[in-house]
Amino acid sequence: MSAYLVLIGLVVLERLAELAVARRNLAWARSRGGVEYGRRHYPWIVVAHVALLGAAPAEVWLLGRPFVPALGWLMLAVVVLAQGLRWWCVGTLGRQWNTRVVVVPGMPLVHRGPYRWLRHPNYVAVVAEGLALPLVHSAWLTALAFAAANAVLLTVRVRVEDAALSR
């Protein structure tokens, strides 16, 4: 359990780093006339991600979920790969990357890096991590609950993002 808490702590630190990058990029975008879309759904995304990071270790502790090596190590690899994909997206988009939907007028769509193959590769990372992180320590209820909530949120988010990018 303590190693799992360390993993959750590392993911929390990663999220804080993401938010710092997003805050800096948001200031840059706003200084260039960037317009934010979908403000109403953003707090729900934050709630879902915070809940994931709290519910997974709570489920392990409260329900005595075991670490199953065959599942746990595989899911840890998925978590690590998801982080790699996420930061590849961040690096590819540069200052255009954000946790919010912000469009800077005149900026072209990016078609390099993982965006060569997928329109929304960051969300592939979010889905993979949201399933895998709880399953590292067999927290399958958290994985299912996050998957359901995330499916609803990403449906809204992708629609908002696609509409914003098409302007």
N, C-alpha and C positions, 0 to 999 in steps of 0.2 A: 504494500500500500504506500509506503514512503517513497519508493521509486516512482510510483504513479503520480503522487503529489508533486514530485520534482518535475515530471513531464508536464503536468497541468500548469505549474508555475512558469516553466519555460514558454509555454504557449501564451500565457498571460503576458509575459515580457515581450514576446513577438507581437502580440496585439497592440501593446503600448507603443512599440516602435512603429507599427503601421499607422497608428493614430497621429504620431508625431510627424511622419512623412505626409500624411493626408492633410494635416493642419497647415504645414508649410506649403503644400501644393495648392490648397484652397486659397491661401493668401495670394499666391502667385497668379492663380486663375482670376480671382476677383480684381486684381490690379490690371488685368488685361480684358476686363469686361465679361468675365465668365459668369454664366447664369446657372443657378442650381435648380434642378428639377426633382420632384418626388420627395419633398421634405417630409410629407406626412408619413410615409412608410419607413423612413430611416430610423426613427426611435425604436420601432418594432424589430428591426434587424439587430440593433444594439442589444435589446432585451433578449432576443433569441440566442445571441452569441454569449452573453454573460450567463444566461441560464444554462447553456451547454457546459460552460467551464465550471459552474457550481454544481450542477446536477450529476455530472458524471462521477466525480469523486464521492458525492453524497450517496449515490446509488451503490457504489462499491462498498462504502463503509456501512451504510444502514442495512443493506440487503445481503451483505457478506459475499459479494461477487468474487469469484476466484480469478486468479491470473491463469489462463489456459495458454501454455507456451505456444502451441501451434497457431492459435488465433492471435494471441497477444503480439508475438514478434512480427507476424505478417501485417497486422494493423499498424504497428509502430512504423514499419517500412512505408506503408501508405501515408501515414501522417508526415513523415519526413519528405516523401516525394511531393505531397501536396504543398508543403512549405516551399519546396524548391520551385514548383510551378507558380505559386503565388508571387514569390520574389522575382521570378523571371518576368511575370506580367508587370510588376512594379518597375523593374529595370527597363523593360521594353517601352512602356508608356512614359517613363520619365515624369516630368512635371504634370503631364496630363492624367496620371493615375490619382485616384481618390477613392475613399470609402463612400463618398457621396456621388451623386450624378451631377457633374459640373461640366458644362460645355463652354469652351472659349471660342468666340466667333472667329472664323477664318482658319482654325486649326484643322488640318486634314485628319482623316481617320488613319489609324495605324494598321499596317498590313504586314508587319514583320514579326519576328519572334514567334511566340505561340499563336499570335493573331493571324498568321499565315494559314493556319488550319482550322481554327475555331473563332467564332465571333465573340464568345464570352469565356475565355479559358480560366479566368480568375474564379468563375462560379463552379467550374469543374473542381478546382482546388477546394472551394468551400464545401461542396457536396461530399467530396472524398474525405476531407478532414472531419466533417461533422458526423459522418458514419464511423470512421476509423478510430477517432480519439476515444470515444466511450468504449469501443470494442477492444481496445488495448487491454482493458481489465474487465471485459465481459459485461459492461453496463449496457445491455441491449435495450432496456426500456428508454434510457436517455437517447440512444442512437435512433430508435424509432420515433420518439417524440420530436427530436430535432429534425429528423428527415421530413416529417409531416409539416412542421411549422416552416421549415426552410423551403419546402416545395411551394407553399402558398406565397411566402415572401419573395422568392425568386421569380415566380410567375408575374407578380406585380413589378418587381424591380427590372426585369428584362424588358417588359412592355414600356416602362418609363424610359429606360435607357435607350432602347431602339427608337422611340419617338423623339427623344432629345437629340440623338445623333443624326437623325434624318432631316433635321431642320437646317 
